[in-house]
Amino acid sequence: MRRSKAELVDVLLELAQADRAVLRQLTARFEVAATADELVTGTRQAIADATDFDARDINRNFDYGYEA
């Protein structure tokens, strides 16, 4: 099917808003410039994503979000 560019961009934005990993990949791939406030917010989110774990896994080895 043929879609317009605007439609494809809208879908990418929806996906990026729903999944921060997708947002990080798109931002890195297209070298999107960010303001200082956006960098601070993004850094905090990346740290939270990278260190997030299930409390039931305390005292066990668990995966890290290396991409974050």
HUWODA-V350703 format. One record per residue. N is the residue number from 0. RES is the residue in three letters. PHI is phi in whole degrees, -180 to 180 (none if undefined). PSI is psi in radians with two decimals (* if undefined). Layout:
N:RES:PHI:PSI ; N:RES:PHI:PSI
This chain:
0:MET:none:2.60 ; 1:ARG:-99:2.24 ; 2:ARG:-121:2.69 ; 3:SER:-77:2.77 ; 4:LYS:-61:-0.71 ; 5:ALA:-62:-0.68 ; 6:GLU:-65:-0.75 ; 7:LEU:-65:-0.71 ; 8:VAL:-63:-0.74 ; 9:ASP:-60:-0.73 ; 10:VAL:-65:-0.76 ; 11:LEU:-61:-0.72 ; 12:LEU:-64:-0.71 ; 13:GLU:-62:-0.79 ; 14:LEU:-63:-0.74 ; 15:ALA:-66:-0.64 ; 16:GLN:-71:-0.50 ; 17:ALA:-84:-0.43 ; 18:ASP:-139:1.92 ; 19:ARG:-64:-0.49 ; 20:ALA:-64:-0.71 ; 21:VAL:-64:-0.73 ; 22:LEU:-60:-0.78 ; 23:ARG:-63:-0.72 ; 24:GLN:-65:-0.78 ; 25:LEU:-65:-0.73 ; 26:THR:-63:-0.74 ; 27:ALA:-69:-0.75 ; 28:ARG:-65:-0.73 ; 29:PHE:-98:0.16 ; 30:GLU:48:0.96 ; 31:VAL:-74:2.22 ; 32:ALA:-76:2.48 ; 33:ALA:-125:2.63 ; 34:THR:-77:2.94 ; 35:ALA:-60:-0.74 ; 36:ASP:-63:-0.70 ; 37:GLU:-67:-0.64 ; 38:LEU:-65:-0.73 ; 39:VAL:-64:-0.83 ; 40:THR:-62:-0.79 ; 41:GLY:-63:-0.67 ; 42:THR:-65:-0.77 ; 43:ARG:-62:-0.73 ; 44:GLN:-66:-0.72 ; 45:ALA:-64:-0.71 ; 46:ILE:-64:-0.77 ; 47:ALA:-63:-0.75 ; 48:ASP:-66:-0.72 ; 49:ALA:-70:-0.50 ; 50:THR:-107:0.08 ; 51:ASP:-70:2.38 ; 52:PHE:-153:2.84 ; 53:ASP:-80:2.26 ; 54:ALA:-58:-0.43 ; 55:ARG:-71:-0.25 ; 56:ASP:-96:0.20 ; 57:ILE:-61:2.46 ; 58:ASN:69:0.38 ; 59:ARG:-129:2.78 ; 60:ASN:-73:2.37 ; 61:PHE:-139:2.80 ; 62:ASP:-73:2.54 ; 63:TYR:-102:2.65 ; 64:GLY:-88:1.39 ; 65:TYR:-61:-0.59 ; 66:GLU:-64:-0.61 ; 67:ALA:-65:*
